[in-house]
């Protein structure tokens, strides 16, 4: 494979890997949940941006990519994530959000509050859980923690999400679709040369 094409494919895969790292932070919950979501969505969008840089330099790429673009554009979830990315980038928010929490079984005697804890919460507006700690100077600070999924399940929703599904489920689907695009690009570009 041409070295320049390989570099572009490596960069596209790297952006997808960064998106998956953000997805991991989102899934883990805690204080990095929202930053993980934002990272996943914005880095995922960059996957196709990187691939598109080959439009004028690889014979047949435009025709191949136009079919990919049409396919992604016809997919309500993929199209929606482009819109969410644009809102994050331009408005600083993915849109109107809500969260829900389902407590399956919680034995509070097993939770060890940190020193200075004045309260605990499960499922804030981002679906996170944590302790409110009173510091020696009297101010309060939040310390987040993650409860196991068999104890508590949280769902983060964006109002206009396709099928009214949880963002985590939609994100998993979207990243799998993008992995398929990268894999198909690798196959298509295997014997191509840089113009």
C-alpha positions in Angstrom: 0.0 0.0 0.0 1.2 3.5 -0.8 2.8 5.1 2.3 0.7 8.3 2.0 -2.5 6.3 1.8 -1.4 4.2 4.7 -0.8 7.3 6.8 -4.3 8.6 6.0 -5.8 5.3 7.0 -3.8 5.2 10.2 -4.9 8.7 11.0 -8.6 7.8 10.4 -8.2 4.8 12.6 -6.5 6.8 15.3 -9.4 9.3 15.3 -11.8 6.4 15.8 -9.7 5.0 18.6 -9.7 8.4 20.3 -13.5 8.4 19.9 -13.6 5.0 21.5 -11.6 6.3 24.4 -14.1 9.0 24.9 -16.9 6.4 24.7 -15.1 4.5 27.5 -15.0 7.7 29.6 -18.7 8.2 28.9 -19.6 4.6 29.9 -17.5 4.8 33.0 -19.6 7.7 34.2 -18.2 10.0 36.9 -16.8 13.4 36.3 -15.5 12.5 32.8 -18.8 11.3 31.5 -19.8 14.5 29.6 -16.3 15.2 28.3 -16.1 11.6 27.2 -19.3 12.0 25.2 -18.1 15.2 23.6 -14.7 13.7 22.8 -16.3 10.6 21.3 -18.7 12.6 19.1 -16.2 15.2 17.8 -13.4 12.6 17.2 -15.8 10.3 15.4 -16.8 13.0 13.0 -13.1 13.6 12.2 -12.8 10.0 10.9 -14.7 10.9 7.7 -12.9 14.3 7.5 -9.5 12.5 7.4 -10.7 10.1 4.7 -12.0 12.9 2.6 -8.5 14.4 2.3 -7.8 11.8 -0.3 -10.6 13.0 -2.6 -8.3 14.6 -5.2 -5.3 12.4 -4.7 -6.5 8.8 -5.2 -8.1 7.6 -8.4 -11.7 6.5 -8.0 -11.9 7.8 -4.4 -14.6 10.3 -5.2 -17.0 7.7 -6.6 -16.3 5.3 -3.8 -16.7 7.9 -1.1 -19.8 9.4 -2.6 -21.5 6.0 -2.0 -20.3 6.0 1.6 -21.5 9.5 2.2 -24.9 8.7 0.8 -25.1 5.6 3.0 -24.2 7.5 6.1 -26.5 10.4 5.2 -29.4 8.0 4.8 -28.8 6.5 8.3 -30.8 8.5 10.9 -28.3 7.7 13.7 -25.3 8.7 11.7 -26.9 11.8 10.4 -28.0 12.8 13.9 -24.5 12.4 15.3 -23.2 14.9 12.7 -25.9 17.3 14.0 -24.9 16.6 17.6 -21.3 17.3 16.8 -22.2 20.6 15.1 -24.2 21.6 18.2 -21.3 20.7 20.5 -18.8 22.6 18.4 -21.0 25.7 17.8 -23.2 25.9 20.8 -21.3 24.0 23.5 -24.1 21.6 24.1 -25.4 18.4 22.5 -29.0 19.8 22.8 -31.7 19.3 25.4 -30.7 16.5 27.6 -32.2 14.4 30.4 -31.1 11.3 32.4 -32.8 8.5 34.2 -31.5 6.1 36.8 -32.7 2.6 37.6 -31.6 1.2 41.0 -31.6 -2.5 40.8 -30.3 -3.2 44.2 -28.4 -0.9 46.5 -27.0 -1.8 49.9 -26.0 1.6 51.3 -24.1 0.0 54.2 -21.5 -1.1 51.7 -20.8 2.5 50.6 -18.0 4.1 52.5 -18.3 7.8 52.6 -15.1 9.8 52.3 -14.0 12.1 55.1 -16.2 15.3 55.2 -19.1 13.7 53.2 -22.3 15.6 53.9 -24.5 13.9 51.3 -24.6 11.4 48.5 -26.5 11.5 45.2 -27.3 8.9 42.5 -28.0 10.1 39.0 -27.5 13.9 38.6 -28.6 15.6 35.4 -25.8 13.8 33.5 -26.5 10.4 35.2 -23.5 10.6 37.5 -23.3 9.6 41.2 -21.1 11.1 43.9 -20.5 12.5 47.3 -20.7 16.2 48.4 -17.7 16.8 50.6 -17.4 19.7 53.0 -13.8 21.0 53.0 -12.1 22.5 56.0 -12.7 26.0 54.8 -16.4 25.3 54.7 -16.8 25.1 50.9 -18.2 22.0 49.3 -16.8 19.9 46.5 -18.3 17.0 44.5 -16.4 13.7 44.3 -17.9 11.3 41.7 -17.9 7.6 41.8 -19.3 4.8 39.6 -21.6 2.2 40.9 -21.5 -1.2 39.1 -24.0 -1.6 36.3 -25.7 -4.5 38.1 -26.5 -2.1 41.0 -27.5 1.0 39.0 -28.1 1.6 35.4 -28.2 5.2 34.0 -29.4 6.5 30.7 -28.4 9.8 29.2 -30.9 11.1 26.6 -30.8 13.9 24.1 -34.3 15.0 23.2 -34.1 14.6 19.4 -32.2 11.3 19.5 -33.4 8.8 16.8 -35.8 6.3 18.2 -35.7 8.1 21.6 -32.8 5.7 22.5 -30.1 6.1 25.1 -27.0 8.0 23.8 -24.7 5.2 24.8 -26.5 2.7 22.7 -26.6 5.1 19.7 -22.9 6.0 20.1 -21.9 2.3 20.1 -23.8 1.8 16.9 -22.3 5.0 15.3 -18.8 4.0 16.1 -19.3 0.5 14.7 -20.6 2.0 11.5 -17.5 4.2 11.3 -15.2 1.3 11.9 -16.9 -0.4 9.0 -16.2 2.6 6.8 -12.5 2.6 7.8 -12.3 -1.2 7.1 -14.0 -0.8 3.7 -11.6 2.2 2.9 -8.7 -0.1 3.8 -10.0 -2.7 1.3 -10.7 -0.2 -1.4 -7.4 1.5 -1.1 -5.2 -1.6 -0.8 -3.9 -1.4 -4.4 -4.3 2.3 -5.0 -1.5 4.8 -5.5 -1.3 8.5 -4.6 -1.7 10.6 -7.7 
